[in-house]
């Protein structure tokens, strides 16, 4: 601290030590918690490499939320696990969304569209095929960037997570985690 700034906590501790006849160094000090919100978010980002994140598109309230989330998690692959994929949560026009993907080196794949699926109630062999494709695409990437799987059906996301966790590191993000990562990405952007 500067010479003209008085730390009131230090003054209070010194007075308490004098009153109790203790040396200032002997006073008890409260330790910091090992994981505050910012630190845990930073740790989540530090382990972002090679993670497969599952995120609900409903958690992206504003269009820049997705961009900030990507800055925090650094995906190189987006796997869309939605029956009716829309990209208006990324940018207003689909063309603009794909331009954004191009600028940040993100590959986009509509996974259920490739299966011509019109429902989340897939036969077991089709579901297995889909999960094997997701795990294979994620594992085949040779850099340290993460993979992002998008969903809009929480039951389907739980089923996907239960299957994928057997072969790849999967993180199913809740809305609060997504908001923290969005905030972290927004700070990185400045």
N, C-alpha and C positions, 0 to 999 in steps of 0.2 A: 504494500500500500504506500501511497505517497506520504510525504512528511506532514502534510496538513490534514490527513484523514485519520480519525481515531476509530479504532475497532472497539465498539462498545462491548462485544462479547469478551475480549481480552481484559478490558477494564473491570467488568463484572467478576470475571474469574479471579483476577488479582485481589480485588476487595474481599471476595469470599475466602481466598487462601489466607489473607492477613487475619480475617476474623477467626478462622479455624486454626491458625498457627501452622499452616501447611506451606510447603514450597509450591510454586505455580506448576512445576513439572509433575507433581504428585496428584493433581486434580484429575478426576475421571473425565474421559472424553467419549462422546458418543461416536461410534464407528458408523461409516456409511454402509447402507445396504449394498450387497454385491451386485444387484441387478435393478437399476432404475430403468424407466421406460426408454429413455434415449439409448442407454447402453445396451439393453436387450434388443432394440431395433438394429443398432449397429452390429451386434453379434449375429443377428439373423442375416444381415446383409453380408457379413464377413464369411458366412458359410453358404452364401448363395451359389457358389460354383457347383455345377453338376446337380443341383437340386431340381426336382420336378415339382413345381408349385401348381396347385389347383386353386383357382380363384373364381368366385361368382361375379359375373358381369354386373349384377345388381349393386355391387359395392362401389362401383365407379359412378359417383354422382355427377361429376363434371368432366368434360372432355379432357382437360389437362390432367385429371386424376390418373388416367391410364398411362400417359406419357411419364408422369412423375413416378408411378409404380415401376415402370420399365427402367427408369434411371436408377432406382433403388435395387432392383433385382437382376438387371442386365440379362434379359432373355435373348437368345438367338433364334428361338423356335417357339411359335405359338400354335398349339394344337387346339382346335375348336371342337369341343365335345357337346355341342348344342344341336338340336334337331333343326331349328330355324335360325341359323347364324346371321346376326345383324351386327354391323360394325359402327353404328351411330354413337356408341359410347366412346369410341376412339376419335372419330371425326365425323362431321355432318354427312359427308359424302363417302361412299365406299372407295372411290378413286383416291380421295385425300387420305383415307386410312391406309391404303396400300402404299402411298407415297411416304407416309410416316414410317411404315415398316421398312421401306427401302432405305430411308435416311439412316435409320438406326441398325441396319443389318439384321432385321428380324424376318425369318421365313414364316409364312402363315400356311396352315393346312386345315382344311375342313374335314375332320376325320369321319363324322357320321355321314356327311355328304358323299364321301368316297364309297361308303357302304350302301348308299341309297336308302338310308334308314329314315323313316318318317315318324318313329316313335322311340321312346327310351326302353320299351319292353322288348329288348332284343332276345332272340333265342340264345341259349347258353353258348353254342359254338360260335355265333357271331360276336357275342360279347367277349369271349376268349380271344377271337381273332383281333378285335379292336384293341384290347388291352395289350396283346402281344405286339401289335403295331406301334402303340404308344411307347411301350417300354423299349422296343427296338430303335425307334426314331430318337428317343432321348439318349439311349446308350451309345448310339452310333456317332454322336457329335464328338469331335475331338478337341474342342476348346473348353475353357473353364466357365463358359456362360451357362445360365440356367435355362430350363424349359418351362413354359407357362401353358397350362391346360385350362381352358375357359369352360365354365358350365353355367347353367341357369336352373338346374334341377338338383336340389340338395340330396335327394334320395339316390339319384344316379351318381352323383359325386362321391357319396359314401361307398357305394358299390365299387366304383372305380378305385378309390383309395384302398379299400380292403384287398383288392386283387393286385394292384400295382406295388403295394408295400412289400410284397413277397419277392420282388425282383429289382426294384430301384428305390432310391431315397425319395420319398414323397412327403410334401408338406401341404396339408389341406388348410388353407388360410381362412379364418373367419373375418367378418367385416371389420372388427377392431384392428386386427393385424394388417389388413389391407390399408386401412386409414393411416396407421403408423408408418407403413412403408411409403405411402403416397406423400406424407408429410416429410419423411426423410429424403425422398427424391426431390421434393420441391426445394428443400434447403440446399441440396447438392447442385441444383440448377442455377442458383443465384451467383 
